[in-house]
Structure formats: structure tokens, C-alpha cells
Amino acid sequence: MDPALRPIVVFDSGYGGLSVLKELTRELPGEDFVFFGDSANAPYGPRTTEQIRRLTMDNLAALDREFSFKAAVIACNTATSAAIEDLRARYAPRPIIGIEPALKLAADRHPGGRILVLATQTTLREEKFAQLAAHVGRGCTVYTRACPELVEFVERMELDGPRVEAYLADLLAAYPAGLDAIVLGCTHFPFVAPTLARLAGPDTELLDGAAGTARQTRRRLFEQGLLRPTPSGRLIFRSSSADPQVLARARTLFETP
């Protein structure tokens, strides 16, 4: 088979990567995508780096055996932090695109500003984030907060309502009013962005890395001659969970505006 006709795998620890899949299908509407959520092992954030690396490597290997993918998007900040270099070494020269908190974008848009980065424990503890913050966060006041509860809200499909609002209100109360930007450093978090934006106020910009990841995926496919020559647009949803409701929820979340 022509490699350009093969699908792109989009991997996440659960539902969060669907926010990236949305951007990918906008950027590359003719491509075939396989979304895989490792919901049986979610959340990844509290796990050790080695556990996350092994789960990511094993899941991608199984997906490659089944689909022989032409590229993979690791639509999970936590898995990117733990496994991206090993994945690129294993699957070279195929494009393996990771995602990282959009701190550079926030610093570029708000020089000297006050920026809050919301992410998982693993993303914030890894050297990859420390290097990013040291490199692009100079001159800004950067606050960080691990939010494992937000991942659990999304995995339960609890995207708004009094409990989510109370959690986010308490979270914001710990930081100075008038933040310039909030970086959504986990792909689950865009699903609660409407409530967070309302609570943070109109002068606080919410930023995530999904659109940039989609553009980078297009660039890499173009550079390697892997853009699909004939449009298809097929979407396949897979999960490690045996619960059929998990896939039904994934499709619902993907279709959520």
C-alpha cells in the first residue's frame, strides 16, 4: 500500500486527545484517523514516568501492528513528556508529533505577563517542562498547578455544572486576579474551557497546543510526501476499555462544539 494512504494514529490516555483530533480533522479533513484512548489505564498523571512510557510504547506498538500507521500524534502532554523521544527512535523516519503546554505562545502574546499553566503532575515534574519554562518564560511570572481532578471530571463527562464551577473557582482564587493567560497544559482541559473562561474573565486568554500540533502534523506530512493524495476522512475510535459506553462517550465528546 502507498504509505500516504495509511491512517494517522491519535493517542491519548483517555478522552483528552479528542480536543486535538478536532483540530487535526479541521487541518487535514481528507486524512484517515484512528483515535485511541487508554481509558482502562487513565489517568496517566499520577503514574510514574516509566509506567507512562511503557503504556504509551505498548499501545503504539499494538496500533502499528493493526493499522501500520504513517504517522502518530501523541495527543497527551503527559505521554509526550514521558515517551516522545523513545517513540521517535523506534518509528523513525515516520512523523511522531507530540504536544506540549502552549507556554511559548502565551509568553509571546503576553511579554512580562502573569501566566498560569494547568497540567498534570507528570508534565510539570518532567525536565522537558522545566527546560521549556526556563527557555520561553523569562520575564514572565509563571505559576503552575497540577489538576488531576480536572482530568477525572472530563473522563466522567462532567464538563460543567456546580461541582466543576466550584473546583475552578477555588483553583483561581489561589492566584492573583487579572492573569494575562491560562495555559491548558493537558488535552482534557479544553473541554472545561467555557466555564474556566467565564470565571477567569474576558481579559484572561486561554491557550492550548491543539491547533499548533495540527499545523505541525500537516507540515511533517508535507515534508515527507505523506499527505493523502485522494480525500477520505474516515474516523475510527478505539479504547482499551471493555465498556462500550466509553466509545459512545468519545464520539459524543468529539462532536461537542
CORCORGI-V424433 format. One record per pair of residues at least 6 apart in sequence whose C-alpha atoms are under 8 Angstrom apart, sorted by the first residue. I is the first residue (numbers start at 1). J is the second residue. If there is no record, write none. Layout:
BEGIN
I/J
I/J
END
This chain:
BEGIN
3/70
3/226
4/70
4/225
4/226
4/227
4/228
4/229
5/226
5/228
5/229
6/32
6/67
6/68
6/69
6/70
7/31
7/32
7/33
7/34
7/67
7/68
7/69
7/70
7/71
8/31
8/32
8/33
8/34
8/69
8/70
8/71
8/72
8/73
9/33
9/34
9/35
9/36
9/63
9/69
9/71
9/72
9/73
10/17
10/21
10/33
10/34
10/35
10/36
10/72
10/73
10/74
10/75
11/17
11/35
11/36
11/37
11/38
11/60
11/72
11/73
11/74
11/75
11/76
12/36
12/37
12/38
12/74
12/75
12/76
12/79
13/37
13/38
13/39
13/41
13/42
13/43
13/44
13/76
13/79
14/36
14/37
14/38
14/39
14/42
14/43
14/155
15/37
15/39
15/154
15/155
15/188
15/250
15/253
16/75
16/76
16/151
16/154
16/186
16/187
16/188
16/189
17/37
17/75
17/76
17/187
17/188
18/35
18/187
18/250
18/253
18/254
19/187
19/188
19/190
19/191
19/210
19/254
20/75
20/187
20/210
20/211
20/213
20/214
21/35
21/254
22/254
23/210
23/211
23/214
24/211
24/213
24/214
24/215
24/217
25/31
25/233
27/214
27/215
27/218
28/218
29/231
29/232
29/233
30/228
30/230
30/231
30/232
30/233
31/227
31/228
31/231
31/232
31/233
31/234
32/232
32/233
32/234
32/235
33/233
33/234
33/235
33/236
34/235
34/236
34/237
34/238
35/235
35/236
35/237
35/238
36/237
36/238
36/239
36/240
37/238
37/239
37/240
38/239
38/240
38/241
39/239
39/240
39/241
39/246
40/239
40/240
40/241
40/242
41/240
43/148
43/151
43/152
44/52
44/78
44/79
45/78
45/120
45/121
45/122
45/123
45/148
46/120
46/121
46/122
46/148
47/122
48/122
49/82
49/122
50/82
52/78
52/79
52/82
52/83
53/79
53/82
53/83
56/79
56/83
57/83
57/87
63/69
70/94
70/95
70/226
71/94
71/95
71/96
71/97
71/221
72/95
72/96
72/97
73/96
73/97
73/98
73/217
74/80
74/84
74/96
74/97
74/98
74/99
75/98
75/99
75/187
76/98
76/99
76/186
76/187
77/98
77/99
77/100
77/101
77/123
77/185
77/186
77/187
78/120
78/122
78/123
78/186
80/98
80/99
80/100
81/100
81/122
81/123
81/126
81/128
81/129
82/126
84/96
84/98
87/96
88/94
88/95
88/96
95/217
95/220
95/221
97/213
97/216
97/217
98/213
99/209
99/210
99/213
100/185
100/209
101/117
101/119
101/183
101/184
101/185
101/186
101/208
101/209
102/183
102/184
102/185
102/207
102/208
102/209
103/117
103/132
103/133
103/136
103/137
103/183
104/132
104/136
104/137
105/207
106/115
106/181
106/182
106/183
106/207
107/113
107/115
107/136
107/137
107/140
110/180
110/181
111/139
111/140
112/138
112/139
112/140
112/141
113/139
113/140
113/141
113/179
113/180
113/181
114/140
114/141
114/142
114/143
114/179
114/180
114/181
115/140
115/141
115/142
115/143
115/179
115/180
115/181
115/182
115/183
116/142
116/143
116/144
116/145
116/179
116/181
116/182
116/183
117/142
117/143
117/144
117/145
117/182
117/183
117/184
117/185
118/144
118/145
118/146
118/147
118/182
118/183
118/184
118/185
118/186
119/144
119/145
119/146
119/147
119/148
119/184
119/185
119/186
120/145
120/146
120/147
120/148
120/185
120/186
121/146
121/147
121/148
123/129
124/130
124/144
124/146
133/142
150/188
150/189
151/188
151/189
153/159
153/164
154/188
154/189
154/191
154/192
157/249
158/164
159/191
159/192
160/192
160/195
165/195
165/196
168/196
168/199
169/199
172/200
178/200
178/201
178/203
178/204
179/200
179/203
179/204
180/203
180/204
180/205
181/204
181/205
181/206
181/207
182/204
182/205
182/206
182/207
183/206
183/207
183/208
184/190
184/206
184/207
184/208
184/209
185/208
185/209
187/208
187/210
190/208
193/206
197/204
197/205
197/206
218/227
221/227
237/247
237/250
237/251
238/247
239/246
239/247
END
